[in-house]
Amino acid sequence: MKEPDKNIYTDGDRTNYAEILEKTSAMKHGNNPASNKPKSSKWYKYKTIIKPIWEELYGAGTVGRGLKTAVIPSDPEELTDRLDLLLASKMAGNTGVGNEAISICDELLRQKEMSKPNYKK
C-alpha cells in the first residue's frame, strides 16, 4: 500500500517487513547488499515506515544529504585559477558549482581587506 493504515498491521507485521527489507536489500540503493546508501523517497510509506526501519538497522546518521566541504587554497593565484574553472563549468551547464565559487569570492575579498593598510587618524 502507498499509505498503509496503522490500524491494520501489527508490530509483528512491521518486524517481519523489516526482516524482509533487510534480507532482500530492498532498502539499499540499487538493491546492492554491499551498499550503505539507502533508497529514499518523499512518499508517506518511506518517511513513516521504511526510514525508521533503516535507522534502527543502520543508524540515523546514515540517512540524509550531508554536507560537502570544499577545502580551498589560500594562494590568490590558485583561487583565481579555480574560480575561472568553476565559472567555465557553470557556463557549460554545471549547476553544482555555485557554493564553491561564492566561497572563493569571499576568500578573495577577505584577503583583499586584510592587505589594505590600516590608517588611523
Secondary structure in CASP SS format (residue, H / E / C, confidence):
PFRMAT SS
TARGET T0000
AUTHOR 0000-0000-0000
METHOD secondary structure of the structure
MODEL  1
M C 1.00
K C 1.00
E C 1.00
P C 1.00
D C 1.00
K C 1.00
N C 1.00
I C 1.00
Y C 1.00
T C 1.00
D H 1.00
G H 1.00
D H 1.00
R H 1.00
T H 1.00
N H 1.00
Y H 1.00
A H 1.00
E H 1.00
I H 1.00
L H 1.00
E H 1.00
K H 1.00
T H 1.00
S C 1.00
A C 1.00
M C 1.00
K E 1.00
H H 1.00
G H 1.00
N H 1.00
N C 1.00
P C 1.00
A C 1.00
S C 1.00
N C 1.00
K C 1.00
P E 1.00
K C 1.00
S C 1.00
S C 1.00
K C 1.00
W C 1.00
Y H 1.00
K H 1.00
Y H 1.00
K H 1.00
T H 1.00
I H 1.00
I H 1.00
K H 1.00
P H 1.00
I H 1.00
W H 1.00
E H 1.00
E H 1.00
L H 1.00
Y H 1.00
G C 1.00
A H 1.00
G H 1.00
T H 1.00
V C 1.00
G C 1.00
R C 1.00
G C 1.00
L C 1.00
K C 1.00
T C 1.00
A C 1.00
V C 1.00
I C 1.00
P C 1.00
S C 1.00
D C 1.00
P H 1.00
E H 1.00
E H 1.00
L H 1.00
T H 1.00
D H 1.00
R H 1.00
L H 1.00
D H 1.00
L H 1.00
L H 1.00
L H 1.00
A H 1.00
S H 1.00
K H 1.00
M H 1.00
A C 1.00
G C 1.00
N C 1.00
T C 1.00
G C 1.00
V C 1.00
G H 1.00
N H 1.00
E H 1.00
A H 1.00
I H 1.00
S H 1.00
I H 1.00
C H 1.00
D H 1.00
E H 1.00
L H 1.00
L H 1.00
R H 1.00
Q H 1.00
K H 1.00
E H 1.00
M H 1.00
S H 1.00
K C 1.00
P C 1.00
N C 1.00
Y C 1.00
K C 1.00
K C 1.00
END
